[in-house]
Amino acid sequence: MNASVFIIFACILLALVLGILARRGKDMSLEQWAVGGRGMGTIFIFILLAGEIFTTYTFLGSSGFAYGNGGAAFFGVGVLPYIIAYFLLPTIWKYAKKHKLLSQSDFFAKKYNSTALGVIVAVVGVVALIPYVVVQLQGLGNIVYEASYGLVSPTVAIVIGVVVTSIYVAISGIHGSAWTALVKDFLMLVVIVFMGIYLPIHYFHGIKSMFVDINTVKPGFLTLPSKGLSPSWYISTMILTSFGFYMWPHLFTASFAAKSEKALRRNIPISMLYALFGIFVLFIGFAAFLKVPGLTGANIDLSLFQIAKISFAPWFVGVIGAGGLLAAIVPGALMLMTAAMLLSKNIYKVMRPSTSDTQLGMLTRFLVPVVALVAMYFTLTGNSAIMTLYLMGYSLVTQLFPTLVFSLLKRNPITTAGAITGIVCGLATVAYITLSNSTIGSMFPFFPQWVKDLNVGIIALIVNIVVTTVVSLFTKKEVVVSEQVSI
């Protein structure tokens, strides 16, 4: 066993131990398991939410996107999601605490007094989360395989990751995610910042010189093209991901765990600064573009490890692999927990209202490994349909954003019928365009180029808002008066 394999397995063992020990001294009621008894202060809320900023997609996907697409990759480094969250999350937290809500679906169902809306939100959440878990598992398999120099197969790594994550999530819930996130964030931050600074200096004598070399090798690579990943694509994608970031059900629900509104509000500026470290991941991708040219297809996402292997000793590659492994396990744990909660509380209990809290708690914990096994099946079989769903993920969850924002107003101008119809039409738009492999350009070739390049999620969001408004006008007697103060 070489040094890299030893470090990776030591990290897996550490994650398991920390995850299990996190439940010590706590009465693990469903509220404690799901939202930490709403008692987490600024530090733990930051660790929990920041743990979702750097995932395997960030670790591999962002560096790979920079390698393959140049300047367009900067769309992922922004602060707009946190500016939005600064105003929305504390208001959401207050309402959730007042009504003892445990999930995103609970929030929408209560706000609109609609079980049907709650079920729709739960289904959207599960459909979006399972492919997201698949991406984490695929990243986990690739990371461990590369970091172990091929000694540990992706399948073995994925199976071990699923077993470890399922055990500590079922036992400790959100506490396990928070404690493992503590190690993960420290390790990821050290690795990303070090590599992002070291590689440009070591190979190109500085970041500025690296960009000069890139422009020499491929002029225009660092700018946005006039078609495809154009400025309109860039802006619409940045808006979409900013609106949708906290619409992911695991992030939405994680905010419920805060001890106070102040703890949550203090955390958001810190998370904003933390997210900016993502730019160092792009620097790694740009360095790899020059140092390990010629990668194509799926190998582009492995550009970080390709340059790491020729730049560092095996033990440090093992440290990088350990950080990447935790980048899969920690977010994946919270996703599994959230999906299990949505399935049990917001779908199963709706069909079986007589389910007791004890039965619900047992069912939710049981569903954690079930969801994990489903995700593992799709990961190992390489089902293309599930990856298509992942590409739809952000576009899907963002369809909840208008309904959420309206619900936080003192007097909600939209009706329950309007909210449901708008969300369904937005989802249908995303599903049709994505599953039919259509584009705005192919559907409407006479549109100007900047419209053709818009992210499909933004088009669906416009459809959503228009339909919501029109239906609400025709059903305005049902307008919901919110209990919440204006944001």
Sequence and secondary structure as in RCSB ss.txt:
>XXXX:A:sequence
MNASVFIIFACILLALVLGILARRGKDMSLEQWAVGGRGMGTIFIFILLAGEIFTTYTFLGSSGFAYGNGGAAFF
GVGVLPYIIAYFLLPTIWKYAKKHKLLSQSDFFAKKYNSTALGVIVAVVGVVALIPYVVVQLQGLGNIVYEASYG
LVSPTVAIVIGVVVTSIYVAISGIHGSAWTALVKDFLMLVVIVFMGIYLPIHYFHGIKSMFVDINTVKPGFLTLP
SKGLSPSWYISTMILTSFGFYMWPHLFTASFAAKSEKALRRNIPISMLYALFGIFVLFIGFAAFLKVPGLTGANI
DLSLFQIAKISFAPWFVGVIGAGGLLAAIVPGALMLMTAAMLLSKNIYKVMRPSTSDTQLGMLTRFLVPVVALVA
MYFTLTGNSAIMTLYLMGYSLVTQLFPTLVFSLLKRNPITTAGAITGIVCGLATVAYITLSNSTIGSMFPFFPQW
VKDLNVGIIALIVNIVVTTVVSLFTKKEVVVSEQVSI
>XXXX:A:secstr
  HHHHHHHHHHHHHHHHHHHTTTT    HHHHHHGGG B HHHHHHHHHTTTS HIIIIIIHHHHHHHGGGGGG
GS SHHHHHHHHHHHHHHHHHHHHT  SHHHHHHHHTT HHHHHHHHHHHHHHHHHHHHHHHHHHHHHHHHHTTT
SS HHHHHHHHHHHHHHHHHHHTHHHHHHHHHHHHHHHHHHHHHHHHHHHHHHHSSHHHHHHHHHHHSTTTTS  
SSSS HHHHHHHHHHHHHHGGGSHHHHHHGGGBSSHHHHHHHHHHHHHHHGGGHHHHHHHHHHHHHSTT  GGGG
GGHHHHHHHHHS HHHHHHHHHHHHHHHHHHHHHHHHHHHHHHIIIIIHHH TT  HHHHHHHHHHHHHHHHHHH
HHHHHHT HHHHHHHHHHHHHHHTTHHHHHHHTSSB  S HHHHHHHHHHHHHHHHHHHHTT  HHHH TTS HH
HHTS HHHHHHHHHHHHHHHHHHHTGGG  B SS   
